[in-house]
Amino acid sequence: MLRSIFGKTLWEQRRALLGWTIGITAVGVLYAIFYPSIKSPEMAQAMEAFAPEFLEALGFTEIASAAGYLGSTTFGILGPVLMIIFGTWLGTKAVAGDEDGGKLDVLLSHPVSRWRVVAERFAALVVGAIAISLVLFVALVAVSGVAQFQEIGPANLLAATTHLALLGIFFGGLALAVGAATASRALVAVVVAVVGIVGYFGNTMAGQIPVLGLVRDVSPFHFYSGGRPLANGIQALDLTILALAAVVLVAIGAAVFSRRDVGV
């Protein structure tokens, strides 16, 4: 009898989770240790050559400060992209991947409900995202002296990594929901890409294109970084909105999954 879908999912993905943890942490640390060279007077002069609108679009307006630098690099570019890919990967595998691979029938042959399958696999995704972010937090605290950004403080580093985890959880929940509702991995990729690209540019370009302000207000990236957690600490309302959005999406996907024919 299958006792824990949650535990089985984490066990089966243990090597992949380790790889994602090492990769995301390595990227974050490598970006961080370059900060001393970025805050030099020469770099400040070089940045003055760029148009303010260009720097704002890239999130580089405060790159000379520790919070601005980490917010634009570790937590502004590749870190979020990798966490979104991680969440999407695990969310897609949760239902659509197994169904497409012909493995879902084995799972559903056990006395478990489809709601339980979705809930426990989403819980495994949440734990994975939190674990990755915690390791990244510990690594950044460990190198903060060498990287010369001690002024940020552990509390704000924890806030930034927590927001990063919730971003991955949101996109993972979106991928899981679409996959559970449609069984189409291709559609999952399209939906996540559209939400990610539109949400990112809506959030970063709203200052130059006012009409995008409406997109920014509902963008997951706005709730991820709009409150500047590296400078201001945890933004409880933003995290709550991201978490609730992920849960609602997963619940909708589970409701559709529980009623549709499964292609196994």
LUMGU-167194 format. One record per residue (C-alpha): residue number from 0; z, x, y; residue in one letter. Coordinates in pm, whole numbers, always signed. Example, Ala and Ser with C-alpha at 12.3 -4.5 7.8 and 13.67 -1.06 7.14 Angstrom:
# LUMGU-167194
   pos        w        u        v   code
     0     +780    +1230     -450      A
     1     +714    +1367     -106      S
END
This chain:
# LUMGU-167194
   pos        w        u        v   code
     0       +0       +0       +0      M
     1      -85     +125     +348      L
     2     +244     +161     +534      R
     3     +140     +300     +872      S
     4     -207     +295    +1023      I
     5      -54     +472    +1322      F
     6      +80     +763    +1118      G
     7     -233     +785     +903      K
     8     -453     +801    +1213      T
     9     -251    +1084    +1368      L
    10     -244    +1274    +1038      W
    11     -619    +1244     +985      E
    12     -690    +1358    +1341      Q
    13     -428    +1634    +1352      R
    14     -677    +1922    +1361      R
    15     -895    +1753    +1619      A
    16     -591    +1672    +1832      L
    17     -481    +2035    +1813      L
    18     -827    +2144    +1924      G
    19     -831    +1902    +2216      W
    20     -482    +2013    +2319      T
    21     -577    +2381    +2315      I
    22     -904    +2318    +2497      G
    23     -766    +2102    +2778      I
    24     -462    +2326    +2824      T
    25     -678    +2639    +2832      A
    26     -903    +2487    +3099      V
    27     -603    +2388    +3309      G
    28     -439    +2727    +3285      V
    29     -760    +2921    +3353      L
    30     -820    +2720    +3668      Y
    31     -458    +2768    +3775      A
    32     -448    +3145    +3747      I
    33     -743    +3178    +3985      F
    34     -545    +3021    +4269      Y
    35     -422    +3352    +4424      P
    36     -782    +3456    +4490      S
    37     -869    +3116    +4636      I
    38     -593    +3112    +4898      K
    39     -709    +3440    +5054      S
    40     -826    +3447    +5421      P
    41    -1176    +3541    +5304      E
    42    -1204    +3228    +5093      M
    43    -1076    +3015    +5382      A
    44    -1352    +3155    +5601      Q
    45    -1613    +3090    +5333      A
    46    -1504    +2728    +5301      M
    47    -1544    +2676    +5676      E
    48    -1919    +2727    +5631      A
    49    -1949    +2399    +5437      F
    50    -1985    +2061    +5603      A
    51    -1659    +1858    +5607      P
    52    -1839    +1564    +5443      E
    53    -1947    +1788    +5154      F
    54    -1595    +1921    +5103      L
    55    -1451    +1568    +5114      E
    56    -1698    +1445    +4855      A
    57    -1595    +1727    +4620      L
    58    -1227    +1688    +4698      G
    59    -1207    +2041    +4839      F
    60    -1069    +1960    +5185      T
    61     -723    +2104    +5101      E
    62     -827    +2364    +4847      I
    63     -632    +2639    +5027      A
    64     -301    +2472    +4935      S
    65     -162    +2485    +4583      A
    66     -158    +2107    +4545      A
    67     -504    +2077    +4694      G
    68     -644    +2348    +4469      Y
    69     -499    +2215    +4143      L
    70     -586    +1860    +4248      G
    71     -948    +1964    +4300      S
    72     -984    +2178    +3987      T
    73     -745    +2130    +3695      T
    74     -680    +1767    +3786      F
    75     -999    +1694    +3977      G
    76    -1298    +1809    +3775      I
    77    -1298    +1936    +3419      L
    78     -946    +1823    +3324      G
    79    -1017    +1453    +3383      P
    80    -1363    +1483    +3226      V
    81    -1220    +1635    +2908      L
    82     -939    +1380    +2892      M
    83    -1188    +1095    +2934      I
    84    -1405    +1237    +2657      I
    85    -1099    +1271    +2434      F
    86     -991     +911    +2496      G
    87    -1345     +783    +2446      T
    88    -1386     +980    +2123      W
    89    -1064     +850    +1969      L
    90    -1114     +498    +2103      G
    91    -1465     +483    +1958      T
    92    -1349     +607    +1617      K
    93    -1071     +349    +1605      A
    94    -1296      +61    +1496      V
    95    -1664     +111    +1576      A
    96    -1678     +458    +1422      G
    97    -1520     +350    +1093      D
    98    -1726      +34    +1080      E
    99    -2049     +220    +1144      D
   100    -1953     +479     +882      G
   101    -1869     +218     +619      G
   102    -1499     +309     +608      K
   103    -1352       -1     +768      L
   104    -1377     -210     +450      D
   105    -1134      +26     +274      V
   106     -880      -16     +552      L
   107     -920     -394     +571      L
   108     -886     -424     +194      S
   109     -516     -360     +246      H
   110     -288     -647     +352      P
   111     -310     -566     +724      V
   112     -433     -781    +1009      S
   113     -713     -675    +1238      R
   114     -474     -702    +1531      W
   115     -248     -446    +1362      R
   116     -542     -210    +1306      V
   117     -633     -218    +1673      V
   118     -273     -197    +1798      A
   119     -169      +95    +1581      E
   120     -485     +293    +1645      R
   121     -443     +238    +2017      F
   122      -82     +357    +1983      A
   123     -209     +674    +1814      A
   124     -448     +727    +2104      L
   125     -162     +686    +2352      V
   126      +54     +938    +2167      V
   127     -234    +1185    +2150      G
   128     -305    +1164    +2524      A
   129      +64    +1201    +2610      I
   130     +104    +1498    +2376      A
   131     -193    +1679    +2531      I
   132      -60    +1618    +2881      S
   133     +289    +1738    +2791      L
   134     +155    +2065    +2650      V
   135      -55    +2109    +2965      L
   136     +256    +2046    +3177      F
   137     +459    +2308    +2990      V
   138     +176    +2561    +3018      A
   139     +136    +2505    +3393      L
   140     +508    +2543    +3452      V
   141     +501    +2864    +3248      A
   142     +221    +3021    +3458      V
   143     +333    +2882    +3795      S
   144     +491    +3214    +3895      G
   145     +187    +3424    +3810      V
   146      -46    +3166    +3965      A
   147     +170    +3144    +4279      Q
   148     +202    +2766    +4303      F
   149     +579    +2737    +4254      Q
   150     +601    +2516    +4564      E
   151     +452    +2227    +4370      I
   152     +756    +2205    +4144      G
   153     +791    +2082    +3784      P
   154     +845    +1720    +3890      A
   155     +509    +1697    +4064      N
   156     +333    +1886    +3785      L
   157     +478    +1632    +3543      L
   158     +354    +1353    +3770      A
   159       +0    +1494    +3770      A
   160      -11    +1539    +3392      T
   161     +129    +1188    +3343      T
   162     -147    +1045    +3561      H
   163     -399    +1250    +3360      L
   164     -267    +1100    +3036      A
   165     -300     +746    +3173      L
   166     -658     +814    +3280      L
   167     -743     +916    +2924      G
   168     -556     +616    +2786      I
   169     -748     +379    +3013      F
   170    -1088     +510    +2909      F
   171     -974     +527    +2548      G
   172     -865     +164    +2568      G
   173    -1199      +72    +2722      L
   174    -1387     +250    +2441      A
   175    -1169      +92    +2175      L
   176    -1213     -255    +2324      A
   177    -1592     -234    +2347      V
   178    -1616      -82    +2000      G
   179    -1387     -342    +1845      A
   180    -1575     -627    +2009      A
   181    -1929     -507    +1938      T
   182    -1915     -238    +1664      A
   183    -2174      -46    +1868      S
   184    -2098     +318    +1942      R
   185    -2406     +334    +2164      A
   186    -2279      +48    +2379      L
   187    -1939     +216    +2402      V
   188    -2105     +530    +2539      A
   189    -2307     +331    +2793      V
   190    -2010     +126    +2917      V
   191    -1779     +426    +2947      V
   192    -2049     +629    +3125      A
   193    -2121     +351    +3375      V
   194    -1754     +285    +3450      V
   195    -1684     +657    +3475      G
   196    -1978     +750    +3697      I
   197    -1961     +447    +3925      V
   198    -1582     +470    +3946      G
   199    -1585     +842    +4024      Y
   200    -1851     +833    +4294      F
   201    -1711     +511    +4438      G
   202    -1376     +683    +4474      N
   203    -1502    +1014    +4612      T
   204    -1789     +892    +4832      M
   205    -1623     +592    +4997      A
   206    -1548     +802    +5304      G
   207    -1920     +867    +5359      Q
   208    -2052     +530    +5234      I
   209    -1818     +252    +5355      P
   210    -1963      -11    +5123      V
   211    -1826     +191    +4830      L
   212    -1477     +111    +4955      G
   213    -1484     -199    +4737      L
   214    -1564      +14    +4434      V
   215    -1293     +263    +4522      R
   216    -1028       -8    +4534      D
   217    -1087      -97    +4169      V
   218    -1186     +247    +4042      S
   219     -965     +398    +3770      P
   220     -995     +728    +3957      F
   221     -834     +570    +4263      H
   222     -526     +482    +4058      F
   223     -539     +822    +3890      Y
   224     -547    +1043    +4200      S
   225     -544     +824    +4511      G
   226     -169     +859    +4553      G
   227     -192    +1241    +4524      R
   228      +71    +1285    +4252      P
   229      +69    +1665    +4286      L
   230     +190    +1628    +4643      A
   231     +379    +1299    +4630      N
   232     +504    +1269    +4273      G
   233     +457     +986    +4026      I
   234     +290     +675    +4167      Q
   235     +455     +406    +3957      A
   236     +233     +120    +4072      L
   237      -88     +313    +4004      D
   238      +32     +411    +3655      L
   239     +135      +53    +3584      T
   240     -207      -79    +3684      I
   241     -387     +175    +3463      L
   242     -158     +100    +3169      A
   243     -187     -278    +3205      L
   244     -565     -255    +3241      A
   245     -585      -54    +2918      A
   246     -360     -297    +2730      V
   247     -555     -602    +2853      V
   248     -886     -445    +2754      L
   249     -756     -358    +2408      V
   250     -614     -709    +2364      A
   251     -949     -864    +2454      I
   252    -1128     -632    +2214      G
   253     -879     -713    +1938      A
   254     -921    -1087    +1994      A
   255    -1297    -1062    +1954      V
   256    -1263     -826    +1657      F
   257    -1031    -1067    +1478      S
   258    -1298    -1341    +1484      R
   259    -1630    -1165    +1434      R
   260    -1806    -1066    +1113      D
   261    -1744     -707    +1017      V
   262    -2050     -510     +917      G
   263    -1923     -316     +616      V
END
